[in-house]
């Protein structure tokens, strides 16, 4: 499997999943009581939220972890860890912190980590290109 072709796709999936997670975490508390009325009550269940978190974590670790071997830049990895730290802190300490603010911030930080990783992976592809110069007379 060619990782150079797979990495941008994984980052696109990661950006989408993390952004959807952030939107879900920001919007569900606002419309919590209305969800059952429109048939979307399942979106407020804990298993949906934790499923999104685990999916985003799996994509993030796989994509950013493998890309790190290529570009050797730690910023996307630090952003990923910090983003998941914010999400876990928001859930664990929801009594002390504003979960509706901290958890979406973590999701957006994870999406940003995928974007930075996408840029770094694209920036390091120049090592694989061969340029031939034409002789000008």
Residue, then its C-alpha position, 0 to 999 in steps of 0.5 A: x500500500x502506497x502511504x503517500x497516496x493514503x495519507x491525504x485521504x486519511x487526513x481528509x477523513x480525520x478532518x471531517x470526523x473531528x469537525x463533525x465531532x466538534x459540531x455534535x458536541x457544540x450543538x447537541x447540548x443546545x437542542x437536547x430537548x428537541x432531538x426526540x421530537x424530530x427523531x434524532x434522539x439517538x444523537x444524544x446517547x453516550x455511545x454515539x459520542x464515544x463512538x465518534x471519539x474512538x473513530x476520530x482517535x483511531x484515524x488520528x493515531x493511524x494517519x498522523x502516526x504514520x505521517x510522522x515517519x515521513x516528515x518527522x515534525x511533532x506539531x501535528x502529534x502534539x495537537x492531536x494529543x492536546x485535542x484528545x486531552x481537551x475532550x477527555x478533560x471536558x468529559x471527566x471534569x464537566x462539573x468544573x469546566x464548561x463541557x460545551x466549550x472545551x470538548x468542541x475546542x478539542x475536536x477543532x484542534x484535532x481537525x487542525x492537527x489533521x490539516x497541519x499533517x496534510x500540509x506537512x505530508x504534501x510539503x515533504x513529497x518533493x523528495x520523491x520527485x526527479x527534475x531534469x533540467x534542459x540545457x539552454x543554448 
